[in-house]
Amino acid sequence: MGEGTPGGVLPLAGDIRPEIEHMRRQIPGQRKEIQDLRRVGMPIKSAEELLERLPAKVDGLCAERDRRVGELRGKYPGANKVINGPIERRFR
């Protein structure tokens, strides 16, 4: 079962990309919020821990995306080699 998805359904590789981009956009905003909290003297330990986990989660999503893209690529029958080149040359 997939984590963080409704019903445990794993999203396709294309569905992961928007989530990765969203999280990448969140990181600078989180840094700014931590600076603002630090300025006013609020405790920031939990916010810093969250900020440390975000890049690791993005890296994990990127690895998952790359794994799924690799699975979707066409392979030669009986071999584990990816088919490269134009489609008209693949089946001569």
Phi and psi in degrees as a GROMACS rama.xvg file:
@    title "Ramachandran Plot"
@    xaxis  label "Phi"
@    yaxis  label "Psi"
@TYPE xy
-80.1782  146.886  GLY-2
-91.6945  142.2  GLU-3
75.9739  12.4049  GLY-4
-122.105  144.776  THR-5
-63.4839  131.709  PRO-6
72.7992  3.90971  GLY-7
75.3527  14.2602  GLY-8
-80.5845  128.728  VAL-9
-77.008  128.81  LEU-10
-73.5292  156.478  PRO-11
-70.5655  168.222  LEU-12
-57.183  -37.3928  ALA-13
-68.9905  -25.3126  GLY-14
-78.765  -19.9699  ASP-15
-79.1306  -33.0044  ILE-16
-57.1494  -46.706  ARG-17
-63.0394  -34.5476  PRO-18
-66.2468  -40.1179  GLU-19
-62.2903  -47.39  ILE-20
-63.3153  -39.3118  GLU-21
-61.7001  -45.0704  HIS-22
-67.3428  -36.5167  MET-23
-63.9019  -35.1508  ARG-24
-73.1598  -25.278  ARG-25
-72.7286  -31.6514  GLN-26
-58.4846  -50.6976  ILE-27
-62.5561  -35.1807  PRO-28
-63.9395  -39.9533  GLY-29
-63.5501  -41.3623  GLN-30
-60.6082  -42.6267  ARG-31
-64.5894  -41.9806  LYS-32
-63.0869  -38.4651  GLU-33
-64.0169  -41.7079  ILE-34
-61.7502  -42.0406  GLN-35
-63.654  -42.3973  ASP-36
-64.5615  -40.6312  LEU-37
-62.3447  -39.9226  ARG-38
-61.244  -38.7947  ARG-39
-90.6196  -0.321829  VAL-40
84.8603  19.1904  GLY-41
-81.9986  152.906  MET-42
-67.1285  135.68  PRO-43
-123.586  7.21679  ILE-44
-57.3759  -48.6772  LYS-45
-66.9904  -34.9196  SER-46
-67.1364  -39.0203  ALA-47
-67.1553  -36.6392  GLU-48
-64.6398  -40.0552  GLU-49
-62.6164  -44.0293  LEU-50
-63.5238  -32.7904  LEU-51
-70.3908  -31.7032  GLU-52
-79.7971  -27.8657  ARG-53
-59.6283  -50.5384  LEU-54
-61.594  -34.8164  PRO-55
-65.5895  -38.6283  ALA-56
-67.7869  -39.5724  LYS-57
-61.926  -43.5527  VAL-58
-61.8049  -39.9121  ASP-59
-63.9067  -41.1678  GLY-60
-66.3049  -37.7415  LEU-61
-64.0312  -41.5391  CYS-62
-63.9836  -41.1647  ALA-63
-64.4157  -42.3322  GLU-64
-60.6192  -46.0916  ARG-65
-63.8027  -38.2686  ASP-66
-63.5597  -44.2519  ARG-67
-68.0141  -38.756  ARG-68
-62.7765  -40.7832  VAL-69
-62.2009  -37.0179  GLY-70
-68.7804  -30.3896  GLU-71
-80.8515  -17.2602  LEU-72
-68.361  146.38  ARG-73
-68.9677  142.311  GLY-74
-125.356  152.471  LYS-75
-67.6984  141.409  TYR-76
-61.3486  130.772  PRO-77
78.4232  4.00499  GLY-78
-135.767  162.931  ALA-79
-105.755  32.6903  ASN-80
-101.487  136.67  LYS-81
-75.0878  139.651  VAL-82
-80.6964  121.894  ILE-83
-114.15  158.528  ASN-84
99.9778  173.493  GLY-85
-62.4242  150.33  PRO-86
-60.8807  -33.5592  ILE-87
-70.1263  -19.5919  GLU-88
-91.9245  -8.39486  ARG-89
-71.7652  -31.4174  ARG-90
-122.383  36.1954  PHE-91
